[in-house]
Amino acid sequence: MAEKMEKTTETKSGKKKQNWFQRAWAGLNRWFREMKSELKKVVWPTRKQVMKNTVVAVTVMVVSGIVLWAFDQVAMLVVQTLISIGG
């Protein structure tokens, strides 16, 4: 009887080689552990800072909207004037 050659999953160092799923799972676990440790280092803003930053952001958006609206109105007036002159 011929001996069957079994596929060995051992590497040169004698450790078993992990399949793709095991490597992916280990990588995912490591990623979550590292993310958790990094989140512990984050200095979260106070409620007062969040409110202040929110007010600044909303104010900038409103002013930007007004400026864009004004430019649009001026451009529309110019186009209508050109159409009325040429038409």
MOPAC internal coordinates of N, CA, C and O (Angstrom, degrees):
PM7 1SCF
backbone

  N    0.0000 0     0.00 0     0.00 0    0    0    0
  C    1.4507 1     0.00 0     0.00 0    1    0    0
  C    1.5190 1   110.84 1     0.00 0    2    1    0
  O    1.2310 1   122.01 1   -43.32 1    3    2    1
  N    1.2690 1   113.76 1   136.68 1    3    2    1
  C    1.4592 1   118.61 1  -179.88 1    5    3    2
  C    1.5299 1   109.44 1   -82.10 1    6    5    3
  O    1.2310 1   121.67 1   -39.30 1    7    6    5
  N    1.2945 1   114.41 1   140.70 1    7    6    5
  C    1.4605 1   118.86 1   178.58 1    9    7    6
  C    1.5189 1   109.08 1   -76.55 1   10    9    7
  O    1.2310 1   121.73 1   -42.10 1   11   10    9
  N    1.3051 1   114.30 1   137.90 1   11   10    9
  C    1.4584 1   118.91 1   177.68 1   13   11   10
  C    1.5211 1   108.45 1   -83.60 1   14   13   11
  O    1.2310 1   121.51 1   -44.53 1   15   14   13
  N    1.2999 1   114.71 1   135.47 1   15   14   13
  C    1.4624 1   119.15 1   176.23 1   17   15   14
  C    1.5271 1   107.45 1   -88.68 1   18   17   15
  O    1.2310 1   120.80 1   -64.64 1   19   18   17
  N    1.2951 1   116.07 1   115.36 1   19   18   17
  C    1.4634 1   119.99 1   179.84 1   21   19   18
  C    1.5157 1   109.36 1   -87.44 1   22   21   19
  O    1.2310 1   122.30 1   -35.38 1   23   22   21
  N    1.3248 1   113.20 1   144.62 1   23   22   21
  C    1.4568 1   118.13 1   175.58 1   25   23   22
  C    1.5114 1   107.38 1   -73.29 1   26   25   23
  O    1.2310 1   120.71 1   -55.89 1   27   26   25
  N    1.2780 1   116.24 1   124.11 1   27   26   25
  C    1.4546 1   119.07 1   178.48 1   29   27   26
  C    1.5189 1   108.67 1   -98.26 1   30   29   27
  O    1.2310 1   121.15 1   -39.57 1   31   30   29
  N    1.2900 1   115.41 1   140.43 1   31   30   29
  C    1.4606 1   120.21 1   179.10 1   33   31   30
  C    1.5117 1   109.98 1  -107.01 1   34   33   31
  O    1.2310 1   120.83 1  -160.10 1   35   34   33
  N    1.3196 1   116.02 1    19.90 1   35   34   33
  C    1.4548 1   119.47 1   178.91 1   37   35   34
  C    1.5154 1   109.57 1   -95.95 1   38   37   35
  O    1.2310 1   121.32 1   -36.72 1   39   38   37
  N    1.3076 1   115.07 1   143.28 1   39   38   37
  C    1.4550 1   120.24 1   177.63 1   41   39   38
  C    1.5229 1   108.89 1   -92.88 1   42   41   39
  O    1.2310 1   120.43 1     2.42 1   43   42   41
  N    1.3042 1   116.78 1  -177.58 1   43   42   41
  C    1.4561 1   121.30 1  -178.98 1   45   43   42
  C    1.5207 1   111.90 1   -61.96 1   46   45   43
  O    1.2310 1   120.69 1   150.10 1   47   46   45
  N    1.3490 1   116.28 1   -29.90 1   47   46   45
  C    1.4589 1   119.04 1  -178.65 1   49   47   46
  C    1.5270 1   111.87 1   -80.04 1   50   49   47
  O    1.2310 1   119.90 1   174.98 1   51   50   49
  N    1.3081 1   117.79 1    -5.02 1   51   50   49
  C    1.4545 1   121.44 1   178.08 1   53   51   50
  C    1.5184 1   113.96 1    92.22 1   54   53   51
  O    1.2310 1   120.20 1   176.00 1   55   54   53
  N    1.3161 1   117.22 1    -4.00 1   55   54   53
  C    1.4639 1   120.20 1   178.83 1   57   55   54
  C    1.5134 1   109.01 1   -83.90 1   58   57   55
  O    1.2310 1   121.19 1   -31.16 1   59   58   57
  N    1.3361 1   115.33 1   148.84 1   59   58   57
  C    1.4671 1   119.19 1   177.16 1   61   59   58
  C    1.5163 1   109.57 1   -73.98 1   62   61   59
  O    1.2310 1   121.21 1   -41.09 1   63   62   61
  N    1.3017 1   115.29 1   138.91 1   63   62   61
  C    1.4513 1   121.95 1   178.77 1   65   63   62
  C    1.5260 1   108.37 1   -80.76 1   66   65   63
  O    1.2310 1   120.44 1   -47.50 1   67   66   65
  N    1.3272 1   116.76 1   132.50 1   67   66   65
  C    1.4576 1   120.65 1  -179.80 1   69   67   66
  C    1.5217 1   109.91 1   -82.81 1   70   69   67
  O    1.2310 1   121.44 1   -32.92 1   71   70   69
  N    1.3243 1   114.85 1   147.08 1   71   70   69
  C    1.4562 1   117.82 1   175.76 1   73   71   70
  C    1.5263 1   109.56 1   -78.50 1   74   73   71
  O    1.2310 1   120.87 1    -3.04 1   75   74   73
  N    1.3176 1   115.94 1   176.96 1   75   74   73
  C    1.4609 1   121.31 1  -175.75 1   77   75   74
  C    1.5156 1   111.96 1   -58.95 1   78   77   75
  O    1.2310 1   119.83 1   135.85 1   79   78   77
  N    1.3363 1   117.93 1   -44.15 1   79   78   77
  C    1.4615 1   121.26 1  -177.18 1   81   79   78
  C    1.5290 1   110.65 1   -64.17 1   82   81   79
  O    1.2310 1   119.85 1   137.98 1   83   82   81
  N    1.3049 1   117.89 1   -42.02 1   83   82   81
  C    1.4579 1   121.06 1   179.68 1   85   83   82
  C    1.5280 1   111.12 1   -64.99 1   86   85   83
  O    1.2310 1   120.44 1   139.98 1   87   86   85
  N    1.3283 1   116.76 1   -40.02 1   87   86   85
  C    1.4629 1   119.84 1   178.16 1   89   87   86
  C    1.5192 1   110.85 1   -66.48 1   90   89   87
  O    1.2310 1   120.50 1   138.51 1   91   90   89
  N    1.3387 1   116.64 1   -41.49 1   91   90   89
  C    1.4645 1   120.48 1   179.98 1   93   91   90
  C    1.5241 1   110.26 1   -64.91 1   94   93   91
  O    1.2310 1   120.42 1   137.02 1   95   94   93
  N    1.3246 1   116.80 1   -42.98 1   95   94   93
  C    1.4629 1   121.52 1  -179.67 1   97   95   94
  C    1.5371 1   109.96 1   -64.05 1   98   97   95
  O    1.2310 1   120.39 1   137.14 1   99   98   97
  N    1.3225 1   116.87 1   -42.86 1   99   98   97
  C    1.4658 1   120.81 1   179.04 1  101   99   98
  C    1.5273 1   110.36 1   -63.66 1  102  101   99
  O    1.2310 1   120.55 1   139.01 1  103  102  101
  N    1.3347 1   116.55 1   -40.99 1  103  102  101
  C    1.4642 1   120.38 1   178.34 1  105  103  102
  C    1.5172 1   111.82 1   -64.80 1  106  105  103
  O    1.2310 1   120.63 1   139.58 1  107  106  105
  N    1.3241 1   116.40 1   -40.42 1  107  106  105
  C    1.4643 1   120.89 1   178.66 1  109  107  106
  C    1.5237 1   110.83 1   -65.02 1  110  109  107
  O    1.2310 1   120.65 1   136.91 1  111  110  109
  N    1.3226 1   116.37 1   -43.09 1  111  110  109
  C    1.4669 1   120.01 1   177.82 1  113  111  110
  C    1.5201 1   110.95 1   -61.68 1  114  113  111
  O    1.2310 1   120.35 1   136.33 1  115  114  113
  N    1.3267 1   116.94 1   -43.67 1  115  114  113
  C    1.4584 1   121.01 1   179.50 1  117  115  114
  C    1.5312 1   110.31 1   -62.67 1  118  117  115
  O    1.2310 1   120.61 1   138.78 1  119  118  117
  N    1.3431 1   116.44 1   -41.22 1  119  118  117
  C    1.4620 1   120.50 1   179.89 1  121  119  118
  C    1.5218 1   111.19 1   -61.03 1  122  121  119
  O    1.2310 1   119.98 1   135.55 1  123  122  121
  N    1.3481 1   117.64 1   -44.45 1  123  122  121
  C    1.4593 1   120.64 1   179.69 1  125  123  122
  C    1.5293 1   111.43 1   -66.66 1  126  125  123
  O    1.2310 1   119.89 1   141.31 1  127  126  125
  N    1.3331 1   117.81 1   -38.69 1  127  126  125
  C    1.4722 1   120.24 1   177.55 1  129  127  126
  C    1.5250 1   110.59 1   -62.28 1  130  129  127
  O    1.2310 1   120.59 1   135.27 1  131  130  129
  N    1.3396 1   116.47 1   -44.73 1  131  130  129
  C    1.4559 1   120.26 1   179.73 1  133  131  130
  C    1.5205 1   111.81 1   -65.69 1  134  133  131
  O    1.2310 1   120.58 1   140.87 1  135  134  133
  N    1.3422 1   116.50 1   -39.13 1  135  134  133
  C    1.4552 1   120.58 1   178.81 1  137  135  134
  C    1.5310 1   110.26 1   -63.39 1  138  137  135
  O    1.2310 1   120.63 1   138.05 1  139  138  137
  N    1.3236 1   116.39 1   -41.95 1  139  138  137
  C    1.4615 1   120.68 1   179.76 1  141  139  138
  C    1.5267 1   110.41 1   -62.76 1  142  141  139
  O    1.2310 1   120.32 1   137.58 1  143  142  141
  N    1.3230 1   116.99 1   -42.42 1  143  142  141
  C    1.4635 1   119.44 1   179.96 1  145  143  142
  C    1.5289 1   111.28 1   -67.54 1  146  145  143
  O    1.2310 1   120.01 1   144.44 1  147  146  145
  N    1.3294 1   117.59 1   -35.56 1  147  146  145
  C    1.4596 1   120.25 1   178.00 1  149  147  146
  C    1.5277 1   111.21 1   -69.21 1  150  149  147
  O    1.2310 1   120.11 1   142.16 1  151  150  149
  N    1.3321 1   117.40 1   -37.84 1  151  150  149
  C    1.4628 1   119.93 1   179.83 1  153  151  150
  C    1.5228 1   111.69 1   -65.98 1  154  153  151
  O    1.2310 1   120.17 1   154.34 1  155  154  153
  N    1.3293 1   117.28 1   -25.66 1  155  154  153
  C    1.4615 1   120.05 1   177.10 1  157  155  154
  C    1.5273 1   110.79 1   -69.47 1  158  157  155
  O    1.2310 1   120.06 1   156.46 1  159  158  157
  N    1.3271 1   117.50 1   -23.54 1  159  158  157
  C    1.4629 1   122.02 1  -178.76 1  161  159  158
  C    1.5276 1   112.69 1   -84.71 1  162  161  159
  O    1.2310 1   120.00 1   167.02 1  163  162  161
  N    1.3243 1   117.61 1   -12.98 1  163  162  161
  C    1.4608 1   121.54 1  -175.07 1  165  163  162
  C    1.5190 1   110.16 1   -70.13 1  166  165  163
  O    1.2310 1   120.96 1   -44.41 1  167  166  165
  N    1.3285 1   115.78 1   135.59 1  167  166  165
  C    1.4579 1   121.12 1   174.19 1  169  167  166
  C    1.5231 1   106.49 1   -96.37 1  170  169  167
  O    1.2310 1   120.74 1   -74.93 1  171  170  169
  N    1.3263 1   116.19 1   105.07 1  171  170  169
  C    1.4459 1   120.92 1  -175.90 1  173  171  170
  C    1.5305 1   109.97 1   -77.73 1  174  173  171
  O    1.2310 1   119.71 1   -38.14 1  175  174  173
  N    1.3423 1   118.17 1   141.86 1  175  174  173
  C    1.4725 1   120.21 1  -179.41 1  177  175  174
  C    1.5285 1   110.77 1   -71.65 1  178  177  175
  O    1.2310 1   121.74 1   -24.28 1  179  178  177
  N    1.3256 1   114.27 1   155.72 1  179  178  177
  C    1.4667 1   119.31 1   177.44 1  181  179  178
  C    1.5330 1   108.70 1   -77.32 1  182  181  179
  O    1.2310 1   121.45 1   -12.83 1  183  182  181
  N    1.3170 1   114.83 1   167.17 1  183  182  181
  C    1.4645 1   119.92 1   179.04 1  185  183  182
  C    1.5249 1   110.41 1   -60.62 1  186  185  183
  O    1.2310 1   120.53 1   141.36 1  187  186  185
  N    1.3362 1   116.59 1   -38.64 1  187  186  185
  C    1.4625 1   121.56 1  -179.60 1  189  187  186
  C    1.5315 1   110.56 1   -63.53 1  190  189  187
  O    1.2310 1   120.21 1   137.69 1  191  190  189
  N    1.3421 1   117.21 1   -42.31 1  191  190  189
  C    1.4646 1   120.82 1   179.01 1  193  191  190
  C    1.5242 1   111.46 1   -65.13 1  194  193  191
  O    1.2310 1   120.87 1   139.84 1  195  194  193
  N    1.3251 1   115.94 1   -40.16 1  195  194  193
  C    1.4729 1   119.83 1   179.69 1  197  195  194
  C    1.5257 1   110.23 1   -63.87 1  198  197  195
  O    1.2310 1   120.32 1   135.33 1  199  198  197
  N    1.3248 1   116.99 1   -44.67 1  199  198  197
  C    1.4644 1   120.33 1   179.61 1  201  199  198
  C    1.5332 1   110.91 1   -63.02 1  202  201  199
  O    1.2310 1   120.52 1   137.77 1  203  202  201
  N    1.3332 1   116.61 1   -42.23 1  203  202  201
  C    1.4598 1   120.93 1  -179.60 1  205  203  202
  C    1.5289 1   110.59 1   -63.32 1  206  205  203
  O    1.2310 1   120.43 1   134.30 1  207  206  205
  N    1.3163 1   116.78 1   -45.70 1  207  206  205
  C    1.4668 1   120.79 1   179.46 1  209  207  206
  C    1.5271 1   111.49 1   -65.59 1  210  209  207
  O    1.2310 1   120.23 1   143.80 1  211  210  209
  N    1.3283 1   117.16 1   -36.20 1  211  210  209
  C    1.4636 1   120.85 1   178.36 1  213  211  210
  C    1.5236 1   110.81 1   -65.09 1  214  213  211
  O    1.2310 1   120.62 1   137.17 1  215  214  213
  N    1.3293 1   116.41 1   -42.83 1  215  214  213
  C    1.4669 1   120.24 1   178.86 1  217  215  214
  C    1.5265 1   110.32 1   -62.59 1  218  217  215
  O    1.2310 1   120.22 1   137.55 1  219  218  217
  N    1.3176 1   117.19 1   -42.45 1  219  218  217
  C    1.4694 1   120.84 1   178.68 1  221  219  218
  C    1.5269 1   110.10 1   -62.66 1  222  221  219
  O    1.2310 1   119.99 1   135.04 1  223  222  221
  N    1.3350 1   117.62 1   -44.96 1  223  222  221
  C    1.4664 1   121.01 1  -178.39 1  225  223  222
  C    1.5299 1   111.31 1   -63.71 1  226  225  223
  O    1.2310 1   120.13 1   135.51 1  227  226  225
  N    1.3239 1   117.35 1   -44.49 1  227  226  225
  C    1.4681 1   120.75 1  -179.57 1  229  227  226
  C    1.5307 1   109.74 1   -65.55 1  230  229  227
  O    1.2310 1   120.09 1   139.46 1  231  230  229
  N    1.3295 1   117.43 1   -40.54 1  231  230  229
  C    1.4673 1   120.88 1   179.40 1  233  231  230
  C    1.5289 1   110.63 1   -62.00 1  234  233  231
  O    1.2310 1   120.12 1   135.07 1  235  234  233
  N    1.3221 1   117.37 1   -44.93 1  235  234  233
  C    1.4671 1   121.17 1   179.19 1  237  235  234
  C    1.5223 1   110.41 1   -62.54 1  238  237  235
  O    1.2310 1   120.30 1   138.82 1  239  238  237
  N    1.3420 1   117.02 1   -41.18 1  239  238  237
  C    1.4724 1   119.59 1   179.12 1  241  239  238
  C    1.5280 1   111.66 1   -64.79 1  242  241  239
  O    1.2310 1   120.02 1   138.74 1  243  242  241
  N    1.3200 1   117.57 1   -41.26 1  243  242  241
  C    1.4669 1   120.18 1  -179.52 1  245  243  242
  C    1.5306 1   110.33 1   -66.42 1  246  245  243
  O    1.2310 1   120.26 1   135.12 1  247  246  245
  N    1.3236 1   117.11 1   -44.88 1  247  246  245
  C    1.4683 1   120.42 1   179.39 1  249  247  246
  C    1.5260 1   110.19 1   -63.06 1  250  249  247
  O    1.2310 1   120.26 1   137.61 1  251  250  249
  N    1.3295 1   117.10 1   -42.39 1  251  250  249
  C    1.4681 1   120.40 1   178.05 1  253  251  250
  C    1.5217 1   110.60 1   -61.71 1  254  253  251
  O    1.2310 1   120.37 1   138.13 1  255  254  253
  N    1.3076 1   116.89 1   -41.87 1  255  254  253
  C    1.4621 1   120.76 1   178.37 1  257  255  254
  C    1.5163 1   111.98 1   -62.02 1  258  257  255
  O    1.2310 1   120.50 1   138.43 1  259  258  257
  N    1.3238 1   116.65 1   -41.57 1  259  258  257
  C    1.4694 1   120.52 1   179.43 1  261  259  258
  C    1.5289 1   110.58 1   -65.42 1  262  261  259
  O    1.2310 1   120.40 1   136.86 1  263  262  261
  N    1.3433 1   116.84 1   -43.14 1  263  262  261
  C    1.4653 1   120.55 1   179.60 1  265  263  262
  C    1.5324 1   110.18 1   -63.19 1  266  265  263
  O    1.2310 1   120.01 1   135.01 1  267  266  265
  N    1.3293 1   117.58 1   -44.99 1  267  266  265
  C    1.4715 1   120.45 1   178.53 1  269  267  266
  C    1.5215 1   111.13 1   -62.96 1  270  269  267
  O    1.2310 1   119.86 1   139.19 1  271  270  269
  N    1.3246 1   117.88 1   -40.81 1  271  270  269
  C    1.4590 1   121.70 1   178.33 1  273  271  270
  C    1.5377 1   110.16 1   -61.74 1  274  273  271
  O    1.2310 1   121.01 1   138.31 1  275  274  273
  N    1.3442 1   115.68 1   -41.69 1  275  274  273
  C    1.4646 1   119.48 1  -179.28 1  277  275  274
  C    1.5372 1   110.38 1   -64.87 1  278  277  275
  O    1.2310 1   120.27 1   135.29 1  279  278  277
  N    1.3316 1   117.09 1   -44.71 1  279  278  277
  C    1.4680 1   119.59 1   177.30 1  281  279  278
  C    1.5226 1   110.92 1   -61.41 1  282  281  279
  O    1.2310 1   120.20 1   141.37 1  283  282  281
  N    1.3068 1   117.23 1   -38.63 1  283  282  281
  C    1.4605 1   120.81 1   179.19 1  285  283  282
  C    1.5276 1   110.60 1   -64.37 1  286  285  283
  O    1.2310 1   120.60 1   138.15 1  287  286  285
  N    1.3206 1   116.46 1   -41.85 1  287  286  285
  C    1.4647 1   119.98 1   179.46 1  289  287  286
  C    1.5290 1   111.20 1   -64.25 1  290  289  287
  O    1.2310 1   120.83 1   138.06 1  291  290  289
  N    1.3329 1   116.03 1   -41.94 1  291  290  289
  C    1.4758 1   119.70 1   178.98 1  293  291  290
  C    1.5255 1   109.84 1   -64.99 1  294  293  291
  O    1.2310 1   119.99 1   135.97 1  295  294  293
  N    1.3187 1   117.62 1   -44.03 1  295  294  293
  C    1.4644 1   120.98 1   179.81 1  297  295  294
  C    1.5240 1   110.35 1   -63.15 1  298  297  295
  O    1.2310 1   120.14 1   139.17 1  299  298  297
  N    1.3173 1   117.34 1   -40.83 1  299  298  297
  C    1.4603 1   121.06 1   178.97 1  301  299  298
  C    1.5326 1   110.42 1   -63.65 1  302  301  299
  O    1.2310 1   120.35 1   139.25 1  303  302  301
  N    1.3340 1   116.94 1   -40.75 1  303  302  301
  C    1.4595 1   121.03 1   178.59 1  305  303  302
  C    1.5315 1   110.48 1   -63.85 1  306  305  303
  O    1.2310 1   120.08 1   137.72 1  307  306  305
  N    1.3242 1   117.46 1   -42.28 1  307  306  305
  C    1.4697 1   121.59 1   178.80 1  309  307  306
  C    1.5248 1   110.60 1   -63.12 1  310  309  307
  O    1.2310 1   119.98 1   134.84 1  311  310  309
  N    1.3387 1   117.64 1   -45.16 1  311  310  309
  C    1.4549 1   121.18 1  -179.22 1  313  311  310
  C    1.5233 1   110.30 1   -64.63 1  314  313  311
  O    1.2310 1   119.82 1   136.40 1  315  314  313
  N    1.3261 1   117.95 1   -43.60 1  315  314  313
  C    1.4607 1   120.54 1   179.17 1  317  315  314
  C    1.5296 1   111.23 1   -63.50 1  318  317  315
  O    1.2310 1   120.30 1   142.20 1  319  318  317
  N    1.3301 1   117.02 1   -37.80 1  319  318  317
  C    1.4598 1   120.33 1   178.41 1  321  319  318
  C    1.5258 1   110.36 1   -65.17 1  322  321  319
  O    1.2310 1   120.40 1   136.13 1  323  322  321
  N    1.3368 1   116.84 1   -43.87 1  323  322  321
  C    1.4650 1   120.49 1   178.74 1  325  323  322
  C    1.5229 1   110.93 1   -63.63 1  326  325  323
  O    1.2310 1   120.20 1   141.42 1  327  326  325
  N    1.3135 1   117.22 1   -38.58 1  327  326  325
  C    1.4670 1   120.02 1   178.65 1  329  327  326
  C    1.5360 1   111.06 1   -66.63 1  330  329  327
  O    1.2310 1   120.67 1   138.40 1  331  330  329
  N    1.3332 1   116.33 1   -41.60 1  331  330  329
  C    1.4617 1   118.92 1  -179.09 1  333  331  330
  C    1.5353 1   111.87 1   -69.16 1  334  333  331
  O    1.2310 1   120.24 1   147.66 1  335  334  333
  N    1.3269 1   117.15 1   -32.34 1  335  334  333
  C    1.4600 1   120.30 1   177.76 1  337  335  334
  C    1.5315 1   110.24 1   -70.35 1  338  337  335
  O    1.2310 1   120.60 1   137.14 1  339  338  337
  N    1.3271 1   116.46 1   -42.86 1  339  338  337
  C    1.4674 1   119.75 1  -176.80 1  341  339  338
  C    1.5108 1   113.09 1   -83.84 1  342  341  339
  O    1.2310 1   119.20 1   162.06 1  343  342  341
  N    1.2967 1   119.12 1   -17.94 1  343  342  341
  C    1.4467 1   120.06 1  -171.64 1  345  343  342
  C    1.4440 1   115.80 1   -92.51 1  346  345  343
  O    1.2310 1   120.10 1   180.00 1  347  346  345

